[in-house]
Structures are given as C-alpha cells and as structure tokens.
Amino acid sequence: MRIKIILPTIAFLLTFIGNLHAEIRPRTFYLSPNTGFYHFDFYNLKDIDNPIPLGIGLGFDFSKQYGIEGNYNFGRSSAQVDGSDVNFYFYRIELLHYYNEWKGMIPYLAVGAGALGINYTGERYRDSIADFGYGMKYFFTDTLGIKADGRIIVLAPEHHFLFALCLNMRIR
C-alpha cells in the first residue's frame, strides 16, 4: 500500500527534473509539508505496522551555507497482534549545513534534537531524541521545490531510521 502512494509521487516529481534549478536564498523562510517512512523498532514494539507519517516543517536559511528547521510529524498505525491503535508523534529542531550545488541538487547535513511520543494500548511513551542525517534539495522554481532526507534518530540506547520526501515552499 505504501509503495502505491510513494512511487507515483516520486515518478510525478521526477518528470520535472529537466526544468529544475537549485539555489539557497539567504534570509528566507520556507514551509515543508512532508511524508515519509518510519520503522518502529523501539520500546519492544516490533509488532507494530510501519506507518507513513505526515508532517510539517518550517525553516529559515541564514546564509547559503547554514539554516535551521523545525519539524512536527504524526501518524497512526496498528498492532499486528491485536489490531489496537498506535498513535505517535515527534518533533525536532535541526541545524542544516548546505554544500555546493551538484548537478542542480543541494546536499546538506543536519543535526538536531527533539521528542518522540507513542500511545499504545493505553500506555504512553515519551522520550527526548537526538538526530543527525543528510538530505538533498532540488527546486522547480524560485519558490517551489522538493527535498528528500534521511535521519538517524538516537533514542538512547537505540537508533532508528526515518526517511521523508517533502515539498519545499519558500515564503518571502
């Protein structure tokens, strides 16, 4: 089911690659609605279906090399054993370091911190997290682009992977 959503979205976005150009504009805000993939392998909750989270990000580029971004993601899944609902959310704030444009794409590294919460069969789990990762931005126009990023979520003593595909809209 997830593949039926993600692959057509990627195919649609890739049709625009010939017209894309990348540029980080200093002192601009951007809004990033996003979706992605999260693999549940923490709190001994390995029997939970992996959901597709939805989220929103708000960022600001200080310069062509540095930016900051805040994200909030949420999702709903179900337990494989009894079908009970599992709700989760996480939020994080990250510092971004952009590298030089490469074939129309702008790679970047990110490091940040935040929190993760899960409601599962009446129990609530909440913990602080740290994260680090990578990403690429690619712009259709001066104000619209896409970004794809991956993060390693550090939830001591465990590590988890998050992948997100985002629409990136600049606000001037």
C-alpha positions as CSV (number, residue, x, y, z in Angstrom):
1,M,0.0,0.0,0.0
2,R,2.8,2.5,0.9
3,I,4.6,1.7,-2.3
4,K,1.4,2.6,-4.3
5,I,1.5,6.1,-2.7
6,I,5.2,6.8,-2.6
7,L,6.3,5.5,-6.1
8,P,3.7,7.5,-8.1
9,T,4.6,10.6,-6.1
10,I,8.3,10.2,-6.9
11,A,7.6,9.5,-10.5
12,F,5.4,12.6,-10.8
13,L,8.1,14.8,-9.2
14,L,10.9,13.3,-11.4
15,T,9.0,14.4,-14.6
16,F,10.0,18.0,-13.7
17,I,13.7,17.4,-13.4
18,G,14.6,18.9,-16.7
19,N,13.2,22.3,-15.5
20,L,14.7,22.3,-12.1
21,H,17.4,24.6,-10.6
22,A,18.7,24.8,-7.1
23,E,19.5,27.8,-5.1
24,I,19.5,28.6,-1.4
25,R,18.4,32.1,-0.8
26,P,19.8,33.7,2.4
27,R,17.3,35.3,4.8
28,T,14.2,33.4,3.5
29,F,11.7,31.2,5.3
30,Y,10.3,28.0,3.8
31,L,7.4,25.7,4.6
32,S,7.7,21.9,4.0
33,P,4.7,19.6,4.2
34,N,6.1,16.1,4.2
35,T,5.5,12.4,4.3
36,G,7.9,9.5,4.6
37,F,8.6,6.2,6.3
38,Y,9.3,5.3,9.9
39,H,10.4,1.9,11.1
40,F,9.2,1.0,14.6
41,D,11.9,-1.0,16.4
42,F,11.9,0.7,19.8
43,Y,10.3,0.2,23.2
44,N,10.0,-3.5,22.3
45,L,7.2,-2.5,19.9
46,K,8.4,-4.6,17.0
47,D,4.8,-5.9,16.3
48,I,3.6,-2.6,15.0
49,D,2.9,-1.9,11.4
50,N,5.2,0.7,9.9
51,P,3.2,3.8,9.2
52,I,3.6,6.6,6.7
53,P,3.8,9.8,8.9
54,L,2.5,13.2,7.9
55,G,4.2,16.3,9.0
56,I,5.0,20.0,8.5
57,G,8.4,21.8,8.7
58,L,9.2,25.4,9.0
59,G,12.7,26.6,8.2
60,F,14.9,29.7,7.8
61,D,18.1,29.9,5.7
62,F,20.6,32.3,7.4
63,S,23.1,32.1,4.5
64,K,23.9,30.0,1.5
65,Q,25.7,27.6,3.9
66,Y,23.5,27.5,7.1
67,G,19.9,27.1,8.0
68,I,17.6,26.0,10.8
69,E,14.4,23.9,10.5
70,G,11.7,22.7,12.9
71,N,9.5,19.7,12.1
72,Y,6.4,18.1,13.6
73,N,5.3,14.6,12.4
74,F,2.4,12.4,13.5
75,G,0.9,9.1,12.4
76,R,-1.4,6.3,13.2
77,S,-0.7,2.6,12.9
78,S,-2.0,-0.7,14.3
79,A,-0.5,-3.5,16.3
80,Q,-0.1,-6.7,14.3
81,V,-1.0,-8.9,17.3
82,D,-4.4,-7.5,18.3
83,G,-5.1,-4.7,15.8
84,S,-5.2,-2.0,18.5
85,D,-4.4,1.6,17.5
86,V,-1.0,3.1,17.9
87,N,-0.6,6.9,17.7
88,F,2.8,8.5,17.5
89,Y,4.3,12.0,17.1
90,F,7.7,13.5,17.1
91,Y,9.1,17.0,16.8
92,R,12.6,18.2,16.3
93,I,14.7,21.3,15.6
94,E,17.8,20.9,13.4
95,L,20.7,23.0,12.2
96,L,21.4,22.5,8.5
97,H,24.8,22.8,6.7
98,Y,24.4,23.2,2.9
99,Y,27.1,22.2,0.5
100,N,27.8,23.4,-3.0
101,E,25.2,22.7,-5.8
102,W,25.9,19.5,-7.6
103,K,24.0,18.8,-10.9
104,G,21.1,21.0,-9.8
105,M,20.9,19.5,-6.3
106,I,22.0,20.9,-3.0
107,P,23.2,18.3,-0.5
108,Y,23.1,19.1,3.2
109,L,23.9,17.7,6.6
110,A,21.6,18.1,9.6
111,V,21.9,17.7,13.4
112,G,19.2,18.3,16.0
113,A,17.2,17.3,19.0
114,G,13.5,16.9,19.9
115,A,11.0,14.5,21.4
116,L,9.1,11.4,20.5
117,G,5.7,10.2,21.9
118,I,3.7,7.0,21.4
119,N,0.3,6.0,22.7
120,Y,-0.1,2.2,22.5
121,T,-2.9,0.2,24.3
122,G,-3.4,2.9,26.8
123,E,0.3,3.2,27.6
124,R,2.2,6.4,26.8
125,Y,5.8,6.5,26.0
126,R,7.7,9.8,25.7
127,D,11.4,10.4,25.3
128,S,13.9,13.0,24.2
129,I,15.7,12.3,21.0
130,A,18.8,13.5,19.1
131,D,19.2,13.1,15.4
132,F,21.6,13.5,12.6
133,G,21.4,12.9,8.9
134,Y,21.6,14.0,5.3
135,G,19.4,15.4,2.6
136,M,19.1,16.9,-0.9
137,K,17.1,19.9,-2.1
138,Y,16.0,20.5,-5.7
139,F,13.9,23.5,-6.8
140,F,11.3,23.7,-9.6
141,T,11.0,27.5,-9.4
142,D,12.4,30.2,-7.2
143,T,9.7,29.4,-4.6
144,L,8.9,25.7,-5.0
145,G,11.0,22.5,-4.8
146,I,11.3,19.1,-3.3
147,K,13.7,17.7,-0.7
148,A,14.5,14.1,0.4
149,D,16.2,13.4,3.6
150,G,17.2,10.6,5.9
151,R,17.8,10.8,9.7
152,I,19.2,8.5,12.3
153,I,17.1,9.0,15.4
154,V,19.0,8.4,18.6
155,L,16.8,7.3,21.4
156,A,19.4,6.0,23.9
157,P,20.5,3.3,23.8
158,E,18.7,2.6,20.4
159,H,19.0,4.1,16.9
160,H,16.2,4.3,14.3
161,F,15.9,5.4,10.7
162,L,13.5,8.0,9.3
163,F,13.1,8.8,5.5
164,A,11.0,11.7,4.3
165,L,10.0,13.1,0.9
166,C,9.0,16.8,1.2
167,L,7.5,19.6,-0.8
168,N,9.5,22.7,-0.1
169,M,7.8,26.1,-0.4
170,R,9.6,29.4,0.2
171,I,7.9,32.3,1.9
172,R,9.3,35.7,1.1
